[in-house]
């Protein structure tokens, strides 16, 4: 993957909702399917765990420039 995706990798798991009345963005918990099949909400941010941070850092190290080519046809 191209290095232009680095900002996206750094924000993995960070979701926000728009509140037009307040003109603000507020963080939201991410829903997921638990081991029993129930819909659950994350109590902590994805990147708050060290193992997830290391995984993302490994992905970022593999990014190379010049791989993304936008061709207009």
C-alpha positions as CSV (number, residue, x, y, z in Angstrom):
1,X,0.0,0.0,0.0
2,X,1.0,3.6,-0.6
3,X,2.2,5.9,2.2
4,X,-0.8,8.3,1.6
5,X,-2.9,5.9,3.7
6,X,-0.8,6.5,6.8
7,X,-3.2,9.0,8.3
8,X,-6.1,6.4,8.0
9,X,-4.0,3.7,9.7
10,X,-3.3,6.1,12.6
11,X,-7.0,6.7,13.1
12,X,-8.1,3.0,13.0
13,X,-11.1,2.5,15.3
14,X,-11.7,6.2,15.9
15,X,-15.2,6.9,15.0
16,X,-17.1,10.2,15.5
17,X,-20.7,11.3,14.9
18,X,-21.8,14.7,13.7
19,X,-24.2,16.6,15.8
20,X,-25.5,19.4,13.5
21,X,-27.5,21.1,16.2
22,X,-24.4,21.6,18.3
23,X,-22.0,21.9,15.3
24,X,-19.7,19.4,16.9
25,X,-18.1,15.9,16.5
26,X,-18.5,13.5,19.4
27,X,-16.7,10.1,19.7
28,X,-18.8,7.0,19.6
29,X,-18.3,3.4,20.8
30,X,-17.8,0.9,18.0
31,X,-20.3,-2.0,17.9
32,X,-19.1,-5.5,17.3
33,X,-20.5,-9.1,17.4
34,X,-19.4,-10.8,20.6
35,X,-18.5,-14.5,20.9
36,X,-22.1,-15.4,21.6
37,X,-23.4,-13.5,18.6
38,X,-24.8,-10.6,20.5
39,X,-24.2,-7.0,19.5
40,X,-21.9,-5.4,22.0
41,X,-20.1,-2.0,22.3
42,X,-16.4,-1.6,22.8
43,X,-15.6,-0.1,26.2
44,X,-12.2,1.1,25.2
45,X,-10.6,2.6,22.1
46,X,-9.1,0.0,19.7
47,X,-5.7,1.7,19.8
48,X,-5.6,1.8,23.6
49,X,-4.3,-1.8,23.6
50,X,-0.6,-2.1,23.1
51,X,-1.0,-5.2,20.8
52,X,-3.2,-3.2,18.5
53,X,-0.7,-0.3,18.4
54,X,2.1,-2.7,17.5
55,X,0.0,-4.3,14.7
56,X,-0.8,-0.9,13.2
57,X,2.9,0.2,13.5
58,X,3.9,-2.9,11.6
59,X,1.4,-2.0,8.8
60,X,2.6,1.6,8.7
61,X,6.3,0.4,8.3
62,X,5.3,-1.6,5.2
63,X,3.8,1.5,3.4
64,X,5.8,2.6,0.4
65,X,5.6,5.8,-1.8
66,X,4.4,5.7,-5.3
67,X,2.2,2.6,-5.2
68,X,-1.1,4.5,-5.5
69,X,-1.9,5.6,-9.1
70,X,-4.9,7.6,-9.9
71,X,-5.6,7.4,-13.5
72,X,-8.4,9.5,-15.1
73,X,-10.0,7.7,-18.0
